[in-house]
Amino acid sequence: MLIRYKKSYEKIAMGLLSFVPTEKDLKKLRQTMKRYDEENDWQLFLWREEDIIGIIGVKLEGNRAEIHHVSVNPSYRGQGVGKKMVDSLHRIIGEKYTIIPAKQVSDFYESCIKK
């Protein structure tokens, strides 16, 4: 189930974001988390099964939602969690926003919508 990020999930979200290649540097990771915390046009969602095992982050611009971050706990990769997150994001915000991928997630996004 996709849930909205809350400050109480910060450590879990940071851990999952740290798996994103562009977020390996701690300073960069903190800047990204600050953006999701403080800027209304940046929205972070977490994927919860029994535990929180994935995240997907978007930037809202007008009627577009651009996916910038997608990460799944390595123990759960290859099980379709990323596709479930993309599908759920479409159900949650797809009527209000056209969802598009940022360059760094475009290959992943395309593989999700083709299946």
ChimeraX attribute file (.defattr): number of C-alpha atoms within 10 A of each C-alpha:
attribute: neighborCount
match mode: 1-to-1
recipient: residues
	/A:1	12
	/A:2	21
	/A:3	16
	/A:4	13
	/A:5	19
	/A:6	13
	/A:7	10
	/A:8	8
	/A:9	12
	/A:10	14
	/A:11	11
	/A:12	15
	/A:13	23
	/A:14	17
	/A:15	14
	/A:16	23
	/A:17	25
	/A:18	18
	/A:19	15
	/A:20	15
	/A:21	10
	/A:22	12
	/A:23	18
	/A:24	12
	/A:25	10
	/A:26	11
	/A:27	9
	/A:28	13
	/A:29	18
	/A:30	14
	/A:31	12
	/A:32	16
	/A:33	19
	/A:34	13
	/A:35	16
	/A:36	21
	/A:37	16
	/A:38	10
	/A:39	11
	/A:40	10
	/A:41	14
	/A:42	21
	/A:43	20
	/A:44	24
	/A:45	22
	/A:46	25
	/A:47	23
	/A:48	15
	/A:49	11
	/A:50	7
	/A:51	7
	/A:52	18
	/A:53	21
	/A:54	26
	/A:55	27
	/A:56	25
	/A:57	22
	/A:58	23
	/A:59	22
	/A:60	17
	/A:61	12
	/A:62	10
	/A:63	12
	/A:64	16
	/A:65	25
	/A:66	20
	/A:67	25
	/A:68	19
	/A:69	22
	/A:70	24
	/A:71	24
	/A:72	24
	/A:73	15
	/A:74	11
	/A:75	8
	/A:76	12
	/A:77	13
	/A:78	10
	/A:79	10
	/A:80	11
	/A:81	20
	/A:82	23
	/A:83	17
	/A:84	15
	/A:85	25
	/A:86	20
	/A:87	15
	/A:88	16
	/A:89	20
	/A:90	16
	/A:91	11
	/A:92	13
	/A:93	13
	/A:94	15
	/A:95	10
	/A:96	13
	/A:97	16
	/A:98	15
	/A:99	20
	/A:100	17
	/A:101	17
	/A:102	16
	/A:103	12
	/A:104	15
	/A:105	15
	/A:106	14
	/A:107	11
	/A:108	15
	/A:109	19
	/A:110	12
	/A:111	10
	/A:112	16
	/A:113	10
	/A:114	6
	/A:115	6
